[in-house]
Every structure is written in structure tokens, then in C-alpha cells.
Amino acid sequence: MSSSKQTGSPLANGQILRIPGVDRNVALHEQLYRYAEDLEQSIERCGLLEARNQELRDTCAWLEESRRELDEMVRRSRNIHLITDMNGRVLYCNPAAAVIAPPLRLAGNNFAEWVMPESLDNIKLICDDALADKRQGNAEWELHLRHASDEGSPLIAAGRAFLLNRNGEAHSLHWVLRNITFLRETEFDSQIAEMVFRGAAEGILITDLNGEIMAVNPAFCQITGYSANEAIGKNPNFLSSGIQDAAFYADLWESLRVNGFWQGELYNRKKSGEMYPEWLSINAVRSSQGQVLSYVAMFSDVSRLLRAESQVSYLAHFDSLTGLANRHLFDDRLNQSVAQSKRSNTPFTLIFIDLDKFKAINDTHGHPMGDRVLQEAARRLRASFREIDTVARFGGDEFVVITPGLSGEQDINQVCTKVIAALTEPIELDGQSLEIGCSMGCAQYPQAGHDEITLLGNADRAMYRAKAAGGNSAFIHQSDTEN
């Protein structure tokens, strides 16, 4: 009997149990088992590939979304973004680049064509940094760019560039230009403001909203005598003279609150204690939203100006030699006297005075001595009349007096006698005794005329009658028959 192949299963002790007649079935079973294992592994690998594929699709979607977001950020950016090829030809520009020129004018042109000559060296430095791939510092270089319109100041930008590679080779440059024109102009304005602040002849002080001094300029220190350290931190009222009351300052602050400015004249006191007049202007400094940030006060010491104005006014109205009213002031006072007398129906008298013997003194002793005689005569005339009377010098040795309320021959003669007595008293000068006198002509309003010219003419004619009578006398105009 032929024998058949046996197979079996391993036992616990390592021996194999042989089962006759099952070799073929076992072999098939093992083959199927291996196929099942391979199929399971294939399915597992397919699952992994599907997961990886989904991950790649998600990544691509995320990259696409990121690209769109980046493009939108560049499009909306206030900075100028340009992409140029390696030769500088503009391939892309964002809307912000329109500040240089419309995109259609930029595209295809070389970026260097828009750069001012003084900035061409900086263009090369930016390109060198980009090619060296200096991503750590990302230094910015200032560029001056011209506008398409060629009008106005150049655009000032802080620029840098990044190298863009494709397939491992340099492909293009991404330029980022930050518009700093306003910043540079602001810096320039600040420098000018600083120069003005420090160089101004007017005193300047800056306070906060509570009135505390934050800064003063050198002119402030020169005018007030206080150093910056002594003034900063204090309220400007430490300069107050006490002349302006609380109501004055209340009005000042109300004007600042309502109008944002105030100006006017006031008196302050220096560190030395000297009081001085100043012309003060205060302005509120506001933010772009209109909020008051601080106050700037500018002032000038106008004491010299007031003295000069006073001197000019004095010279315009008073005789420089005698200090009496001059012809200009006299004419004004005479017009006022006539107008007032017409309204109130009250009289006044115009007195014309001419010195006797003065010409001889002037010719004999010289003009300087003659001027001193005129000054003494003017002093005596002023002392002979009332405060309300106007004593004026017409010129030479002629004087004229307006005497409100004076009328009647008796009262007029009494005044004239007093004046003649005063002027005939000897004048002692440099050990010499000089004698003068006077001739006086009087014209009463309204008897001698209803207007200035008539009154003055009649007084002058009456004076000449007194001089013709020998001097040291007075005549009163009586009627038109004397003309």
C-alpha cells in the first residue's frame, strides 16, 4: 500500500502532529490566508493615501485662501507695493502706488524712472540688500520719487525690497515703500517751530489745560527776569501785577473757552518788581479731533512802544521848546470850544499874546538865550492861567490862550493885568537881567465872531492895536468897526 504525505500541527513540546490526507487543503488554506493579509495591507495603504490626499487638498485650499488674503492685504495696504523683474521693470503695483502715477503708467516702465537723481544710489543699496537676502535687518532707505504730474514736492518714501525666487533662481523683487512725506514735512515744521520758539523776540510760554507752565522760550526769561526752571511748573499768575482784577481774568478764560483765543493789553510784574505793560495773545492748541491739548501765550513788552507813541503824540500836540500846546492842538481845542459854547450858550475869550522886546534880546544875545527866554515866558504864562485854560505857542514869540467862561471887560482886564505883570518881571539868566513885556489882544465869543477864523483874526488885530499903543497893554475887540 502506497503511503501518502502527512502534515500536522506543532505540539507544545515542539513535535509535529502528522494528519494523513490533508496536505493539499492546508496548502490552499495558507495561500488564501496570505492573500487576505496582502489585501488587508493594500486596503490600509489606500486609507493612508486617501488621508494624505485629503491633507494635501486641505493644504492647497489653505494656501489658496492665504494667497487671496495676502493679495487683499497688499491691495488694501497704505504702503506702496511694487513687483519688478530683475531689471527694474514694473510687473505689478497695488492701488496705493497711484500716489506716484496711475497703475497703467507704472506697469511696464522701469521703476528707476520715477526716482529723483539724489536717490538713485539708495536704489542700488536696496537692490544689493535684497540680492544678499538680508532678511534680518530689513533696513529701509529713503527715496525721493517724482509724481506723474511733476507738480509739488517729491514723494518721500522709506523703501526696502525682498528677493522672489522661482525654481531656485532669482526671479523678481517685491518693493515695499512707506510714504513718509508727511512725517518729513512735520519734522521740518517742528524744526522751524523750534527755531521760531527759541529765536522769537516775543516771550512765549506753553501751559497745560490747568494753566501750569510746561515750557518757556529765551525771550520769556529775558523779558521777565525769571529762568526757565523758576517758571516751569508754575501758573502764569505768578507774574500778575495786581492791576487786573478777578473779573478781567474770568473774561479772559471765558474767551479762551468759547473762541479758543484771547488778546489784549495787560500789566505784569518782572522778577525785579518792575511793572511793565505787555501785549498778550493766547491761543488754544487742538488735536485733529478738536480737543484742546494746551495753550500757547505770546507776549511783548510794549513799554518802549508806549513811550515812543507817547513821545510821538506829545510832539504832534505840544511845542518841543516850551511844552505848551502847539498850533495843531490849539486848533482842535478852539473847534471844541466853539462847538461846546454853541451847544451850551456859554461864552469864552480868545487872547492873542505877542512878547515885547524879544527880538532885541534874540539879536543881541543869540538864539540859545532867546530860547531860554521863551521857555521862561511860557512857564509864567502857564502859571498865570487856570488848568482849564489852553495856553499855546503859535510860533516865534506869539502865544494864544483859550479861556472858557471868561467874559466881560472887567474880568478880561483883570486877567490881562495879571499876565502883563508876570511877563514884565525881569528874567535872570547867567547873571544877566533881561526885561520883556507883552501886547495882548482879546476876542470874546460870540461878540467877536461865531467861528474860529473870525475869532482868531479879531484877537490878532486887537493885539496889534495894543502893540501900536506902545506894548505892555491889552485891547478887547469891541465891534466890526475895528476891522
MIPAPA-366055 format. One line per 5 residues: their letters; for each residue x, y, z of C-alpha. Coordinates in nm, 3 decimals, always signed. Layout:
<sites>
a) X:Y:Z | ...
</sites>
This chain:
<sites>
msssk) +0.000:+0.000:+0.000 | +0.143:+0.326:-0.102 | +0.194:+0.588:+0.164 | +0.050:+0.944:+0.145 | +0.206:+1.277:+0.259
qtgsp) +0.111:+1.381:+0.602 | +0.110:+1.713:+0.758 | +0.034:+1.826:+1.104 | +0.043:+2.095:+1.362 | +0.319:+2.173:+1.607
langq) +0.270:+2.046:+1.960 | +0.361:+2.206:+2.283 | +0.675:+2.004:+2.318 | +0.797:+2.106:+1.968 | +0.694:+1.782:+1.799
ilrip) +0.471:+1.791:+1.484 | +0.148:+1.604:+1.474 | +0.103:+1.440:+1.130 | -0.254:+1.413:+0.994 | -0.277:+1.192:+0.686
gvdrn) -0.467:+1.313:+0.370 | -0.484:+1.692:+0.444 | -0.166:+1.834:+0.279 | -0.342:+1.982:-0.025 | -0.617:+2.154:+0.178
valhe) -0.370:+2.300:+0.417 | -0.163:+2.445:+0.137 | -0.465:+2.613:-0.016 | -0.569:+2.748:+0.319 | -0.228:+2.903:+0.376
qlyry) -0.231:+3.056:+0.030 | -0.570:+3.214:+0.093 | -0.452:+3.345:+0.427 | -0.159:+3.516:+0.264 | -0.387:+3.673:+0.002
aedle) -0.612:+3.803:+0.278 | -0.316:+3.958:+0.456 | -0.196:+4.129:+0.136 | -0.545:+4.261:+0.068 | -0.574:+4.398:+0.421
qsier) -0.239:+4.573:+0.388 | -0.342:+4.719:+0.049 | -0.666:+4.849:+0.196 | -0.472:+5.003:+0.483 | -0.227:+5.168:+0.243
cglle) -0.517:+5.302:+0.036 | -0.669:+5.456:+0.350 | -0.341:+5.624:+0.434 | -0.305:+5.754:+0.079 | -0.661:+5.888:+0.087
arnqe) -0.594:+6.066:+0.419 | -0.271:+6.212:+0.279 | -0.451:+6.321:-0.034 | -0.720:+6.495:+0.172 | -0.449:+6.662:+0.379
lrdtc) -0.285:+6.786:+0.061 | -0.619:+6.915:-0.071 | -0.681:+7.097:+0.261 | -0.333:+7.241:+0.249 | -0.383:+7.363:-0.107
awlee) -0.714:+7.522:-0.011 | -0.550:+7.689:+0.289 | -0.263:+7.814:+0.071 | -0.508:+7.946:-0.185 | -0.707:+8.125:+0.085
srrel) -0.385:+8.263:+0.234 | -0.282:+8.384:-0.111 | -0.614:+8.561:-0.155 | -0.582:+8.718:+0.192 | -0.225:+8.827:+0.117
demvr) -0.332:+8.973:-0.217 | -0.616:+9.157:-0.042 | -0.380:+9.289:+0.226 | -0.140:+9.416:-0.040 | -0.427:+9.566:-0.235
rsrni) -0.562:+9.746:+0.071 | -0.225:+9.839:+0.214 | -0.147:+10.209:+0.254 | +0.213:+10.126:+0.168 | +0.317:+10.114:-0.195
hlitd) +0.384:+9.758:-0.316 | +0.564:+9.701:-0.645 | +0.695:+9.387:-0.809 | +0.968:+9.438:-1.064 | +1.174:+9.199:-1.268
mngrv) +1.547:+9.185:-1.204 | +1.598:+9.473:-1.448 | +1.358:+9.702:-1.260 | +1.060:+9.678:-1.498 | +0.733:+9.710:-1.304
lycnp) +0.525:+9.393:-1.324 | +0.267:+9.472:-1.057 | +0.164:+9.763:-0.837 | -0.108:+9.799:-0.576 | -0.363:+10.086:-0.570
aaavi) -0.152:+10.283:-0.320 | +0.107:+10.329:-0.596 | -0.133:+10.572:-0.764 | +0.022:+10.844:-0.545 | +0.318:+10.819:-0.784
applr) +0.130:+10.758:-1.107 | -0.173:+10.562:-1.237 | -0.101:+10.185:-1.243 | -0.120:+10.177:-1.623 | +0.161:+10.434:-1.642
lagnn) +0.376:+10.243:-1.393 | +0.330:+9.897:-1.541 | +0.595:+9.809:-1.795 | +0.815:+10.109:-1.712 | +1.137:+10.095:-1.518
faewv) +1.089:+10.189:-1.155 | +1.413:+10.392:-1.156 | +1.248:+10.638:-1.398 | +1.032:+10.762:-1.107 | +1.325:+10.806:-0.869
mpesl) +1.481:+11.150:-0.823 | +1.854:+11.167:-0.910 | +1.959:+11.219:-0.548 | +1.802:+10.883:-0.452 | +1.947:+10.661:-0.727
dnikl) +2.234:+10.550:-0.501 | +1.980:+10.434:-0.242 | +1.801:+10.229:-0.510 | +2.125:+10.037:-0.563 | +2.167:+9.984:-0.188
icdda) +1.814:+9.842:-0.161 | +1.878:+9.604:-0.450 | +2.210:+9.494:-0.301 | +2.040:+9.418:+0.032 | +1.767:+9.217:-0.143
ladkr) +2.016:+9.015:-0.352 | +2.222:+8.945:-0.040 | +1.894:+8.820:+0.114 | +1.933:+9.039:+0.424 | +1.606:+8.940:+0.582
qgnae) +1.712:+9.003:+0.938 | +1.774:+9.378:+0.930 | +1.537:+9.474:+0.651 | +1.695:+9.820:+0.652 | +1.490:+10.098:+0.491
welhl) +1.644:+10.359:+0.264 | +1.491:+10.697:+0.193 | +1.378:+10.757:-0.164 | +1.254:+11.076:-0.328 | +1.006:+10.996:-0.602
rhasd) +0.858:+11.228:-0.860 | +0.487:+11.249:-0.932 | +0.335:+11.183:-1.271 | +0.212:+11.544:-1.276 | +0.561:+11.678:-1.195
egspl) +0.390:+11.926:-0.965 | +0.455:+11.998:-0.600 | +0.717:+11.849:-0.371 | +0.851:+11.499:-0.439 | +0.705:+11.199:-0.261
iaagr) +0.935:+11.085:+0.019 | +0.928:+10.713:+0.094 | +1.117:+10.469:+0.315 | +1.183:+10.169:+0.089 | +1.308:+9.813:+0.102
aflln) +1.287:+9.510:-0.130 | +1.263:+9.131:-0.099 | +1.402:+8.882:-0.346 | +1.146:+8.643:-0.503 | +1.287:+8.312:-0.630
rngea) +1.135:+8.075:-0.884 | +1.275:+7.728:-0.949 | +1.569:+7.814:-0.727 | +1.666:+8.122:-0.928 | +1.617:+8.496:-0.863
hslhw) +1.302:+8.593:-1.047 | +1.181:+8.934:-0.926 | +1.188:+9.191:-0.645 | +0.899:+9.283:-0.417 | +0.932:+9.652:-0.321
vlrni) +0.760:+9.797:-0.014 | +0.759:+10.178:+0.001 | +0.629:+10.356:+0.310 | +0.510:+10.712:+0.242 | +0.688:+10.936:+0.497
tflre) +0.631:+11.269:+0.320 | +0.403:+11.396:+0.596 | +0.649:+11.277:+0.861 | +0.939:+11.462:+0.698 | +0.726:+11.774:+0.649
tefds) +0.617:+11.751:+1.011 | +0.978:+11.715:+1.121 | +1.067:+12.018:+0.908 | +0.775:+12.215:+1.052 | +0.884:+12.110:+1.400
qiaem) +1.237:+12.229:+1.332 | +1.106:+12.561:+1.203 | +0.874:+12.589:+1.504 | +1.165:+12.516:+1.736 | +1.375:+12.784:+1.565
vfrga) +1.090:+13.034:+1.592 | +1.025:+12.936:+1.955 | +1.386:+12.989:+2.053 | +1.462:+13.284:+1.828 | +1.143:+13.487:+1.868
aegil) +1.178:+13.833:+2.016 | +0.839:+13.784:+2.184 | +0.809:+13.592:+2.506 | +0.637:+13.253:+2.460 | +0.503:+13.019:+2.724
itdln) +0.311:+12.693:+2.685 | +0.071:+12.572:+2.953 | -0.137:+12.260:+3.007 | -0.516:+12.270:+3.043 | -0.482:+12.364:+3.410
geima) -0.264:+12.662:+3.330 | +0.059:+12.505:+3.453 | +0.361:+12.627:+3.255 | +0.526:+12.346:+3.058 | +0.781:+12.544:+2.853
vnpaf) +0.914:+12.898:+2.807 | +1.146:+13.043:+2.545 | +1.462:+13.252:+2.600 | +1.275:+13.578:+2.528 | +1.038:+13.500:+2.817
cqitg) +1.337:+13.477:+3.050 | +1.489:+13.796:+2.909 | +1.168:+13.997:+2.946 | +1.053:+13.871:+3.287 | +1.388:+13.804:+3.450
ysane) +1.278:+13.453:+3.554 | +1.476:+13.149:+3.442 | +1.303:+12.852:+3.278 | +1.347:+12.645:+3.595 | +1.180:+12.917:+3.800
aigkn) +0.882:+12.941:+3.565 | +0.810:+12.581:+3.460 | +0.552:+12.416:+3.682 | +0.402:+12.744:+3.799 | +0.079:+12.918:+3.698
pnfls) +0.132:+13.235:+3.491 | -0.049:+13.433:+3.760 | +0.283:+13.449:+3.949 | +0.364:+13.732:+3.706 | +0.046:+13.925:+3.791
sgiqd) +0.087:+14.291:+3.881 | -0.243:+14.308:+4.068 | -0.379:+14.579:+3.839 | -0.619:+14.344:+3.660 | -0.897:+14.215:+3.886
aafya) -1.058:+13.870:+3.903 | -1.333:+13.974:+3.661 | -1.068:+14.057:+3.398 | -0.918:+13.708:+3.416 | -1.263:+13.548:+3.425
dlwes) -1.345:+13.720:+3.095 | -1.008:+13.610:+2.955 | -1.070:+13.242:+3.033 | -1.427:+13.262:+2.908 | -1.299:+13.395:+2.574
lrvng) -1.048:+13.108:+2.557 | -1.319:+12.855:+2.634 | -1.566:+12.991:+2.377 | -1.341:+13.126:+2.100 | -1.012:+12.944:+2.156
fwqge) -0.812:+13.268:+2.169 | -0.771:+13.597:+2.354 | -0.558:+13.901:+2.301 | -0.523:+14.233:+2.471 | -0.306:+14.460:+2.682
lynrk) -0.234:+14.400:+3.048 | +0.028:+14.477:+3.311 | +0.258:+14.215:+3.462 | +0.550:+14.232:+3.702 | +0.910:+14.127:+3.640
ksgem) +1.127:+13.938:+3.888 | +1.289:+14.270:+3.979 | +0.948:+14.402:+4.085 | +0.925:+14.638:+3.788 | +0.577:+14.657:+3.641
ypewl) +0.552:+14.662:+3.264 | +0.275:+14.672:+3.000 | +0.256:+14.378:+2.761 | +0.051:+14.287:+2.457 | -0.060:+13.929:+2.508
sinav) -0.208:+13.675:+2.264 | -0.325:+13.333:+2.385 | -0.434:+13.051:+2.154 | -0.571:+12.707:+2.231 | -0.385:+12.416:+2.067
rssqg) -0.629:+12.149:+1.949 | -0.596:+11.790:+1.833 | -0.725:+11.674:+1.495 | -1.048:+11.582:+1.676 | -1.085:+11.937:+1.808
qvlsy) -0.990:+11.858:+2.167 | -0.793:+12.131:+2.347 | -0.447:+11.999:+2.434 | -0.268:+12.308:+2.567 | -0.244:+12.686:+2.548
vamfs) +0.029:+12.894:+2.385 | +0.075:+13.251:+2.504 | +0.291:+13.505:+2.319 | +0.361:+13.848:+2.463 | +0.570:+14.158:+2.400
dvsrl) +0.694:+14.420:+2.643 | +0.532:+14.728:+2.492 | +0.665:+14.980:+2.742 | +0.914:+15.118:+2.487 | +0.643:+15.125:+2.223
lraes) +0.405:+15.309:+2.454 | +0.679:+15.555:+2.543 | +0.751:+15.607:+2.175 | +0.381:+15.651:+2.099 | +0.353:+15.892:+2.388
qvsyl) +0.652:+16.084:+2.258 | +0.510:+16.096:+1.906 | +0.175:+16.205:+2.042 | +0.343:+16.470:+2.254 | +0.544:+16.604:+1.962
ahfds) +0.229:+16.604:+1.750 | +0.037:+16.814:+2.003 | +0.291:+17.012:+2.206 | +0.565:+17.261:+2.131 | +0.903:+17.092:+2.175
ltgla) +1.069:+17.407:+2.312 | +0.816:+17.534:+2.565 | +0.598:+17.231:+2.632 | +0.287:+17.437:+2.556 | +0.015:+17.322:+2.318
nrhlf) +0.116:+17.364:+1.954 | -0.088:+17.500:+1.665 | -0.240:+17.158:+1.588 | -0.367:+17.102:+1.941 | -0.478:+17.464:+1.970
ddrln) -0.691:+17.437:+1.653 | -0.856:+17.125:+1.789 | -0.924:+17.284:+2.128 | -1.062:+17.600:+1.964 | -1.300:+17.393:+1.748
qsvaq) -1.419:+17.211:+2.060 | -1.466:+17.539:+2.248 | -1.676:+17.692:+1.971 | -1.889:+17.377:+1.939 | -1.941:+17.349:+2.314
skrsn) -2.025:+17.719:+2.353 | -2.280:+17.692:+2.074 | -2.447:+17.396:+2.247 | -2.443:+17.542:+2.598 | -2.470:+17.910:+2.501
tpftl) -2.172:+17.992:+2.724 | -1.901:+18.249:+2.642 | -1.524:+18.218:+2.627 | -1.244:+18.457:+2.539 | -0.956:+18.410:+2.296
ifidl) -0.638:+18.601:+2.394 | -0.356:+18.664:+2.148 | -0.017:+18.749:+2.311 | +0.299:+18.882:+2.147 | +0.616:+18.937:+2.350
dkfka) +0.764:+19.287:+2.354 | +1.142:+19.345:+2.331 | +1.206:+18.980:+2.246 | +1.357:+19.045:+1.902 | +1.620:+19.270:+2.052
indth) +1.716:+19.004:+2.310 | +1.734:+18.736:+2.042 | +1.950:+18.952:+1.813 | +2.179:+19.070:+2.091 | +2.226:+18.754:+2.298
ghpmg) +2.172:+18.488:+2.034 | +1.912:+18.222:+1.970 | +2.007:+17.991:+2.260 | +1.947:+18.275:+2.505 | +1.629:+18.366:+2.315
drvlq) +1.505:+18.007:+2.352 | +1.559:+18.022:+2.728 | +1.365:+18.349:+2.745 | +1.078:+18.187:+2.554 | +1.081:+17.893:+2.794
eaarr) +1.062:+18.124:+3.096 | +0.785:+18.331:+2.935 | +0.592:+18.010:+2.866 | +0.632:+17.900:+3.230 | +0.500:+18.235:+3.355
lrasf) +0.207:+18.227:+3.113 | +0.111:+17.877:+3.227 | +0.123:+17.991:+3.589 | -0.096:+18.293:+3.510 | -0.389:+18.094:+3.374
reidt) -0.616:+17.819:+3.507 | -0.586:+17.445:+3.449 | -0.890:+17.452:+3.222 | -0.736:+17.720:+3.000 | -0.539:+17.622:+2.691
varfg) -0.207:+17.809:+2.653 | -0.048:+17.751:+2.311 | +0.259:+17.874:+2.128 | +0.183:+17.979:+1.772 | +0.547:+18.017:+1.673
gdefv) +0.827:+18.263:+1.736 | +0.722:+18.483:+2.028 | +0.347:+18.456:+1.965 | +0.114:+18.282:+2.209 | -0.261:+18.232:+2.218
vitpg) -0.489:+18.134:+2.507 | -0.843:+17.990:+2.518 | -1.018:+18.082:+2.843 | -1.355:+17.902:+2.885 | -1.618:+18.102:+3.075
lsgeq) -1.417:+18.425:+3.075 | -1.618:+18.727:+2.953 | -1.685:+19.090:+3.034 | -1.429:+19.371:+3.012 | -1.366:+19.386:+3.385
dinqv) -1.278:+19.015:+3.422 | -1.079:+19.013:+3.099 | -0.878:+19.322:+3.201 | -0.809:+19.166:+3.540 | -0.659:+18.857:+3.375
ctkvi) -0.459:+19.064:+3.128 | -0.317:+19.284:+3.406 | -0.200:+18.968:+3.589 | -0.030:+18.834:+3.276 | +0.141:+19.164:+3.193
aalte) +0.272:+19.188:+3.549 | +0.414:+18.837:+3.531 | +0.589:+18.893:+3.198 | +0.736:+19.233:+3.284 | +0.923:+19.089:+3.584
pield) +1.296:+19.077:+3.494 | +1.431:+18.739:+3.378 | +1.762:+18.645:+3.543 | +1.977:+18.426:+3.315 | +2.352:+18.364:+3.353
gqsle) +2.394:+18.669:+3.572 | +2.205:+18.892:+3.331 | +1.876:+19.063:+3.397 | +1.659:+19.067:+3.086 | +1.332:+19.253:+3.051
igcsm) +1.043:+19.177:+2.822 | +0.676:+19.269:+2.811 | +0.372:+19.172:+2.609 | +0.092:+19.306:+2.394 | -0.245:+19.130:+2.428
gcaqy) -0.549:+19.122:+2.201 | -0.876:+18.969:+2.324 | -1.180:+18.845:+2.130 | -1.496:+18.730:+2.309 | -1.730:+18.461:+2.181
pqagh) -1.985:+18.527:+2.040 | -1.949:+18.906:+2.028 | -1.624:+18.897:+1.826 | -1.728:+18.612:+1.595 | -1.913:+18.282:+1.571
deitl) -1.634:+18.079:+1.410 | -1.268:+18.004:+1.474 | -1.119:+18.205:+1.187 | -1.313:+18.523:+1.273 | -1.230:+18.497:+1.642
lgnad) -0.861:+18.441:+1.577 | -0.843:+18.726:+1.324 | -1.013:+18.974:+1.560 | -0.788:+18.873:+1.851 | -0.481:+18.921:+1.629
ramyr) -0.599:+19.268:+1.520 | -0.668:+19.369:+1.879 | -0.315:+19.256:+1.975 | -0.163:+19.476:+1.704 | -0.358:+19.773:+1.841
akaag) -0.203:+19.706:+2.182 | +0.146:+19.680:+2.030 | +0.086:+20.004:+1.834 | -0.006:+20.172:+2.162 | +0.344:+20.102:+2.297
gnsaf) +0.315:+19.749:+2.435 | +0.253:+19.616:+2.784 | -0.115:+19.668:+2.727 | -0.428:+19.479:+2.625 | -0.711:+19.559:+2.387
ihqsd) -1.051:+19.390:+2.369 | -1.218:+19.363:+2.031 | -1.545:+19.557:+2.053 | -1.717:+19.559:+1.714 | -1.668:+19.500:+1.345
ten) -1.592:+19.875:+1.307 | -1.245:+19.798:+1.438 | -1.167:+19.566:+1.146
</sites>
